[in-house]
Amino acid sequence: MIDELRDAEPRPVWWDGIRTGPQTEALRGTVRADLAIVGAGYTGLWAAIEALTEDPSRRVVILEQDWVGSGASGRNGGFVAESLTHGLAHGEAMWPDELDQLQRLGRQNVEQIAAFLDEHGIDADLRLIGKTTLARTAHEYEALRKAVANYARHGEEVRFLDRDEVRADIHSQAFLGGLRSLRGGLVDPMALTLGLRRVAEGLGAKIFEQSAATGITRDGGTLTVRSAHGTVDAAQVLLASNAYRPLLRRLRAWILPVYDYVLATAPLTAEQLDSIGWSQNQGLTDAGNQFHYFRRTRDDRILWGGYDAIYHYGNAVSPDLELRDRSHRLLARHFRETFPQLAEVPFTHRWGGVIDTTTRFTPIFGTAMRGQLAYAVGFTGLGVASTRFGAGVALDLLAGRETERTQLKAITGTAVPFPPEPLRWPAVELTRVALAREDETGRRGSLLRTLDRFGVGFNS
Ligand SMILES: Cc1cc2nc3c(=O)[nH]c(=O)nc-3n(C[C@H](O)[C@H](O)[C@H](O)COP(=O)(O)OP(=O)(O)OC[C@H]3O[C@@H](n4cnc5c(N)ncnc54)[C@H](O)[C@@H]3O)c2cc1C
């Protein structure tokens, strides 16, 4: 470990000042429920809130294997994206006929999240101030310039920034251009999780932490969710388990657990802030396939994450994988290269988290066990806002409701499965190398072009 990261706390900066760890008893004995939810991240919590808002008499139980906020929802970058299609360009390539509808639904979703936080007094530092995508190479510059017309075609206003304009905003020689969008924004992800927890429990949801669901069976119209020391007998089950080993076998082919790594700096002084500009305080991301995302926190630290997206052989998911010296070191080097004026600012936190990637970069929804179980997994690194929408889709499916969202191919169509091991790991590595090469050269090689034809890819 290099010295610079030696003193960094091995945990998300978002957990400072909050009580971490389980706050509830584990499940013991048999509990009856109308709806049992597996996973207490955003997806599970939104599902509980929406289900109880629809019908306050419903008995809703959530099983969480660890504690609420321990998963991606408590450790992400907090970028609030309207997109339900992993970005406009991907939506245009995959679902051109539905894109305007999807954009509208995604916009409404973020508006409804903002209204919900207001209504329930959740202070999650939500700031709908958009973001800037930054070009580091000449080909990224050209791609951003050309993207303006695409956005305009779909009624989205974005502004292209040339070299002088982007550097006037963000003082770094690393950037050659940018694309400023005023859509979406930033949130404190853990504060959002805790706010959702409070509302869900207030509406009557019963959460059991440290209660991993280990299996689900169906008998005489009742679904039984087993845990080490208890069971839930439920009329319906909703799987909101992200990248963790899915209880439903079919999901294993669709979900690839990918680790993403993050650093946070100490709070910047007024002079340090002055030296980097960034006065609009928006979220920033690079334009490449291997992109950094960075933002300021409430107390003016810089959170700096992304770039590496690491898949471990055999779909491994484990707390040990949340720290990776090589990825953290690389992030630290890239940070210093991007902002040499911040050479003295220490990194105070480093962490990682797991992302549920699908080949189509958007979640998979569906039902099993005669329609009594529904799943919403595969948010592929863009679930801060879209999980709310996804929870709604899963509830529609459980209710057997045909709604606008359940009619969309982009929502209920399936993804091409990932190959099983031992092919999965080499396939991901080959794709990663091809993506890195495209970042360097600006040319999409034959492997990526072939994958494009099948609407298949790898992303974090
Ligand atoms: C480092 C990082 C940065 C990210 N940055 C962004 C970003 O800036 N913007 C964005 O939009 N998205 C981002 N994401 C993605 C986003 O965080 C996720 O899409 C979102 O949090 C998914 O919510 P979830 O509820 O589906 O999953 P989680 O929050 O992971 O919740 C799932 C829960 O299920 C539990 N669980 C799993 N299996 C079981 C079981 N068998 N029994 C009981 N419990 C179980 C887990 O313990 C976990 O708590 C990022 C993700 C990571 C890891």
The ligand as an SDF file (V2000), in Angstrom:
LIG
                    3D

 53 58  0  0  0  0  0  0  0  0999 V2000
  -19.3310    2.3960   -5.9370 C   0  0  0  0  0  0  0  0  0  0  0  0
  -20.6540    2.5940   -6.6270 C   0  0  0  0  0  0  0  0  0  0  0  0
  -20.9630    3.8230   -7.1830 C   0  0  0  0  0  0  0  0  0  0  0  0
  -22.1910    4.0040   -7.8120 C   0  0  0  0  0  0  0  0  0  0  0  0
  -22.5200    5.2640   -8.2490 N   0  0  0  0  0  0  0  0  0  0  0  0
  -23.7590    5.4850   -8.7580 C   0  0  0  0  0  0  0  0  0  0  0  0
  -24.1620    6.7890   -9.1100 C   0  0  0  0  0  0  0  0  0  0  0  0
  -23.4440    7.7680   -8.8950 O   0  0  0  0  0  0  0  0  0  0  0  0
  -25.4000    6.9510   -9.6690 N   0  0  0  0  0  0  0  0  0  0  0  0
  -26.2370    5.8900   -9.8760 C   0  0  0  0  0  0  0  0  0  0  0  0
  -27.3390    6.0910  -10.3920 O   0  0  0  0  0  0  0  0  0  0  0  0
  -25.9000    4.6400   -9.4760 N   0  0  0  0  0  0  0  0  0  0  0  0
  -24.6960    4.4200   -8.9190 C   0  0  0  0  0  0  0  0  0  0  0  0
  -24.3660    3.1760   -8.4910 N   0  0  0  0  0  0  0  0  0  0  0  0
  -25.3790    2.1020   -8.5900 C   0  0  0  0  0  0  0  0  0  0  0  0
  -26.4380    2.2230   -7.5070 C   0  0  0  0  0  0  0  0  0  0  0  0
  -25.8140    2.4100   -6.2600 O   0  0  0  0  0  0  0  0  0  0  0  0
  -27.2840    0.9480   -7.5110 C   0  0  0  0  0  0  0  0  0  0  0  0
  -27.8290    0.7540   -8.7980 O   0  0  0  0  0  0  0  0  0  0  0  0
  -28.4120    0.9650   -6.5000 C   0  0  0  0  0  0  0  0  0  0  0  0
  -27.9640    1.3350   -5.2240 O   0  0  0  0  0  0  0  0  0  0  0  0
  -29.0380   -0.4220   -6.4600 C   0  0  0  0  0  0  0  0  0  0  0  0
  -29.9540   -0.4900   -5.4000 O   0  0  0  0  0  0  0  0  0  0  0  0
  -30.4810   -1.9020   -4.9510 P   0  0  0  0  0  0  0  0  0  0  0  0
  -31.4420   -1.6990   -3.8670 O   0  0  0  0  0  0  0  0  0  0  0  0
  -30.9530   -2.6500   -6.1520 O   0  0  0  0  0  0  0  0  0  0  0  0
  -29.1670   -2.6510   -4.4610 O   0  0  0  0  0  0  0  0  0  0  0  0
  -28.3730   -2.5860   -2.9610 P   0  0  0  0  0  0  0  0  0  0  0  0
  -28.3610   -1.2220   -2.4890 O   0  0  0  0  0  0  0  0  0  0  0  0
  -27.1540   -3.3410   -3.1550 O   0  0  0  0  0  0  0  0  0  0  0  0
  -29.3990   -3.3980   -2.1120 O   0  0  0  0  0  0  0  0  0  0  0  0
  -29.5650   -4.7830   -2.2560 C   0  0  0  0  0  0  0  0  0  0  0  0
  -29.5690   -5.3690   -0.8690 C   0  0  0  0  0  0  0  0  0  0  0  0
  -29.9460   -6.7300   -0.9590 O   0  0  0  0  0  0  0  0  0  0  0  0
  -29.2860   -7.4180    0.0810 C   0  0  0  0  0  0  0  0  0  0  0  0
  -29.3440   -8.8420   -0.2680 N   0  0  0  0  0  0  0  0  0  0  0  0
  -28.8220   -9.4320   -1.3620 C   0  0  0  0  0  0  0  0  0  0  0  0
  -29.0930  -10.7550   -1.3600 N   0  0  0  0  0  0  0  0  0  0  0  0
  -29.8080  -10.9800   -0.2330 C   0  0  0  0  0  0  0  0  0  0  0  0
  -30.3850  -12.1650    0.3270 C   0  0  0  0  0  0  0  0  0  0  0  0
  -30.2720  -13.3490   -0.2440 N   0  0  0  0  0  0  0  0  0  0  0  0
  -31.0710  -12.0420    1.4900 N   0  0  0  0  0  0  0  0  0  0  0  0
  -31.2140  -10.8310    2.0890 C   0  0  0  0  0  0  0  0  0  0  0  0
  -30.6600   -9.6910    1.6100 N   0  0  0  0  0  0  0  0  0  0  0  0
  -29.9810   -9.7710    0.4500 C   0  0  0  0  0  0  0  0  0  0  0  0
  -27.9010   -6.8140    0.0790 C   0  0  0  0  0  0  0  0  0  0  0  0
  -27.2290   -7.0080    1.2890 O   0  0  0  0  0  0  0  0  0  0  0  0
  -28.2030   -5.3500   -0.1970 C   0  0  0  0  0  0  0  0  0  0  0  0
  -28.2720   -4.5750    0.9860 O   0  0  0  0  0  0  0  0  0  0  0  0
  -23.1300    2.9320   -7.8970 C   0  0  0  0  0  0  0  0  0  0  0  0
  -22.8210    1.7020   -7.3350 C   0  0  0  0  0  0  0  0  0  0  0  0
  -21.6010    1.5190   -6.6960 C   0  0  0  0  0  0  0  0  0  0  0  0
  -21.2950    0.1790   -6.0790 C   0  0  0  0  0  0  0  0  0  0  0  0
  1  2  1  0
  2  3  1  0
  2 52  2  0
  3  4  2  0
  4  5  1  0
  4 50  1  0
  5  6  2  0
  6  7  1  0
  6 13  1  0
  7  8  2  0
  7  9  1  0
  9 10  1  0
 10 11  2  0
 10 12  1  0
 12 13  2  0
 13 14  1  0
 14 15  1  0
 14 50  1  0
 15 16  1  0
 16 17  1  0
 16 18  1  0
 18 19  1  0
 18 20  1  0
 20 21  1  0
 20 22  1  0
 22 23  1  0
 23 24  1  0
 24 25  2  0
 24 26  1  0
 24 27  1  0
 27 28  1  0
 28 29  2  0
 28 30  1  0
 28 31  1  0
 31 32  1  0
 32 33  1  0
 33 34  1  0
 33 48  1  0
 34 35  1  0
 35 36  1  0
 35 46  1  0
 36 37  1  0
 36 45  1  0
 37 38  2  0
 38 39  1  0
 39 40  1  0
 39 45  2  0
 40 41  1  0
 40 42  2  0
 42 43  1  0
 43 44  2  0
 44 45  1  0
 46 47  1  0
 46 48  1  0
 48 49  1  0
 50 51  2  0
 51 52  1  0
 52 53  1  0
M  END
$$$$
